[in-house]
Amino acid sequence: MGPSLITSKYLRLVCVYISSATVGNGTNLSFWGDTWTPFGPLLHFIGSAGPTVLRIPLSATVADATAGLSWGMQIDPLCCLCSAEVETRHHLLLTCHFSRCIWENVFLRLKLPPLLFRDWNHLISWTLVQNRSPPPTLRKLVAQASVYAIWKQRNNILHNSQVITPLSIFKIIDREVRNSISARRHRKKFKDLMSRWII
């Protein structure tokens, strides 16, 4: 399994635990050894080369790995999307000005008033709200697509010096949500999600 395939799987897995696991702040869970994703221990799922290729120590916790502090790279501690604050999961994915622009477009599309997530748990709670407008399934799809797109843009800037505007990122999210809904349109929970997303 090549490094790019492993990295791609890792990026998706970071997003998976939004809707699939309760990790709390991640300080008590082993990134490689504990079952914190639907795939079981990541060392078994990704393979023994995972820690080396991703540069995440075998001893790393989920909090260490997702904070970017254990990757073995020299990284500026400031958020590469705004260069205004120290990069944390909360700042990068929820409150950074760049990310906020993306979330504002998401809420506009969902016909919801703009919401500033207080923290990661607030985002998780938002995805679980039992409300028909929008339903939890759509909230989870949108949250996963948004977090993945923001994380990918962070890496584009960090590794490729490639800057994409928040509006362009939202268009990518829009396409991802549409594709996810289309692929599952025959399932009961997905039956009317497209009309809720595009109207």
Stockholm file with secondary structure:
# STOCKHOLM 1.0

chainA/1-199         MGPSLITSKYLRLVCVYISSATVGNGTNLSFWGDTWTPFGPLLHFIGSAGPTVLRIPLSATVADATAGLSWGMQIDPLCCLCSAEVETRHHLLLTCHFSRCIWENVFLRLKLPPLLFRDWNHLISWTLVQNRSPPPTLRKLVAQASVYAIWKQRNNILHNSQVITPLSIFKIIDREVRNSISARRHRKKFKDLMSRWII
#=GR chainA/1-199 SS CCHHHHHHHHHHHHHHHHHHCCCTTSTTSBTTTSCCSTTCCHHHHHCTTHHHHHTCCTTCBHHHHHHTSSSSSCCCSBCTTTSSSBCCHHIIIIISHHHHHHHHHHHHHTTCCCCCCCSHHHHHHHHHCCCSSSCHHHHHHHHHHHHHHHHHHHHHHHHHCCCCCHHHHHHHHHHHHHHHHHHTTTSGGGTTHHHHHHC
#=GC SS_cons         CCHHHHHHHHHHHHHHHHHHCCCTTSTTSBTTTSCCSTTCCHHHHHCTTHHHHHTCCTTCBHHHHHHTSSSSSCCCSBCTTTSSSBCCHHIIIIISHHHHHHHHHHHHHTTCCCCCCCSHHHHHHHHHCCCSSSCHHHHHHHHHHHHHHHHHHHHHHHHHCCCCCHHHHHHHHHHHHHHHHHHTTTSGGGTTHHHHHHC
//
